[in-house]
Each structure stands twice: as structure tokens, then as C-alpha cells.
């Protein structure tokens, strides 16, 4: 089979260029290639078939040559018009009538060497190029023409043929084996190319899946693919972190755009790795602000603890040689815990986001915080005080909340 593929591939490649259109999709290109390949493959068979019949005195050979002339003309017209539907109709009628009608002139079913079996290519072609319903209609037409022509030949010739007896047996063997081989090879080629197309489709689907998972958590992406209804969940306990680069706006004014993007990409990529390490969910970036949460979309009892570990690593990475110290940046971090609502908004450029007072307070902890420090609320302090070192900052004026008591998360281990 591999040897056949190596022999046939150059011809198939040439067939693919007949009637080709640069705007064709992969599926349309595949169908055109297969259609032209079928037509071209039968041409030499019809030439030899007609010549042998004529040499042996059977004028039915002219029908084979008529098929050859019609097919060549149709392919030539198709090369200019690129009208696939027209070529399919012409070729289906051509292959349905030429071999089956020949039986009427050469004594019927057996006397003709079962040449009418080639007409089965018509319903097979209709099945491939027109679908199941078209295939059924053409199969019914094949059965009707095949039986009618065969019976006419049997009645007119009395079951006798002008062809030698040995030739009848030879033609039956050849028509069954060669015709079967043509059908098999064409279907094999179609299946092989279909498998290649499906494999390429799976690769593209995997790419799309990975892109979606870069935007949404896996559980949310699975929900979105299964149901287009609004996705919204209530979480009784989660921790939210906001981190912002100190004085980044004046810095960005002095840098070229590629440098600004490069710095943020390097910084946030490092934060993404930390998020993966601690199993927390990156929510979004807004300019030079990074938002991440623990306890969503999968609830976890240690949400504050996981968020605290990540916050400390983020702060320390700003001055670590194996972190992002070379960027020369400083960050403010705000952390809060409490109930949140989470969901997906929009139907284009999906965004998984969080809402609620706990989110607003976490944002205020960052914006009203101090460079190089991790500021937390009492809610988070109560969850961390038994395992982490926290220092009271005092009260901070928060818009809409008044004076709010806050702490700095200093490190691991409680100081007593």
C-alpha cells in the first residue's frame, strides 16, 4: 500500500490543482481532489475496455470511448469554471449509464462480463459528494438501470454474447477485481485524507482549548462549553490579592512601548508561576495591577494561608536574584478575605471575574498600602495570626468605610 501511495501521490497532487481555488477550505479542496482523481483513474480503464471490445467485434466499445470523451471534456470545462457540483452531476450520469447500458448490446449480465458493475461508482460518488440522501437516490437509479439494461441484453441476445466464452469469464474476473480495487483504493484515499484532516482538526482544537484555559479556569471552561447559560457562583469564603507596581506610570513614560510591555510580561509571568505553585487562580491584570484569588472557583479551607504564602513570595521576588530583582521594581500588595460572587461576563473575550465587598476591600488594601508591604484586613488577620507574623499598622481611612484597622503581613511564623 505504501508503494502504491508513493506512485499515486504525484498524480493526486496534480489532480488537486485542477479546478483549485485559493479560497477553498480544506474540506472543499479534499473533495475536488478526490473527484478529479476518480475521473482520471477511470480514463485509461475505459480506453482499454473500449479498444478490447472493438477488436473482438463488439460495437459496445464505442460506448466506453464515448464515456472517455465526455469525461475528458467535463474535466477540461471544470478546470476553467471550477463548478464542482456540475462536474459531479456529469460524471455520475456518465459512469452510471456507460457500463450498464453496454450490457444491453453484449448479451446481458454474464455475457457482458458483468461490466455493469462499474455503475456502482455512481451511488458511491453521490454518497461521498452529495450525502446520504443523494446516495440513496443514485443507488436506486443504479439498480433500475442495471437491471433494465441487463434484462434487455438477456432478452435480445438470449443470454449469448458475440464475445468469446473465455473472454466472458476473464471480463467477469477483471470487472469484479479491478472494479473492487478502484472502489477500495478511492475509499482508502478518502479515509486516509479524512483521518489527516481530523488529526489536524484535533491539533487546532487542542490549541483553542489551551487558549481558553489561559483565559478561564478549567472547571469554568468546561461549564461554558457544556451550557451557554450565565455562569455565576457564590463563595462564602475566599481570599483576594491585588498587587500594583509602585510609581510605574512615570517609569513607563520614560520607556519605549516594547520595554514597558516586556517588563510587565516578565513580572507577571513570574507571578503566574507562583499562582500555579500555590494552586490559586489568576483573575486578571489591569495595567500594572495583578489580581489573584484563592478559594475560587474551587473552594478550599486554607485560602488565606495559600494567598499569604504567594504574597510573601511576590514581595520577596522583587529583591531576589532568582526572582525579578533585575527589574528594579517595588510593589504594593493588598489582601482581604470574605464572601464573593464569581462568574463569566460577556460572550466575546470571556472574563472570569469576582465581585463583592471583599473584592473592593482587597483593592483598597493595595491602593492605600505601602510600597514593599503586604497590607491585610482584620478578616484576613484572624485567619493568619496563628501561623504568620503580622504587625499592626493602625487605622487607615477607606472611602465609604471610614477608619479601618489593618495589619502588615511580615513573614512566616508568629512572633510572641
Secondary structure, DSSP 8 states (H G I E B T S, - for coil): -HHHHHHHHHHHHHHHHTT--TT--HHHHHHHHHHHHHHHHHHHHHHHHHHHHHHTT-TTHHHHHHHHHHHHHHHHHHHHH--HHHHHHHHHHHHHHHHHHHHHHTTSTTTTTSGGGGGHHHHHHHHHHH-HHHHHHHHHHHHHHHHHHHHHHHHHHTT--SS-HHHHHHHHHHHHHHHHHHHHHHHHHHHHHHHHHHHHHHHHHHHHHHHHHHHS-HHHHHHHHH--S--EEEEEEEEEEEEEETTHHHHHHHS-HHHHHHHHHHHHHHHHHHHHHHT-EEEEEETTEEEEEESSSS--TTHHHHHHHHHHHHHHHTT-TTTTGGG---EEEEEEEEEEEEEEE-SSS-EEEEESHHHHHHHHHHHTS-TT-EEEEHHHHHHHTTTEEEEEEEEEEETTTEEEEEEEEEEES---
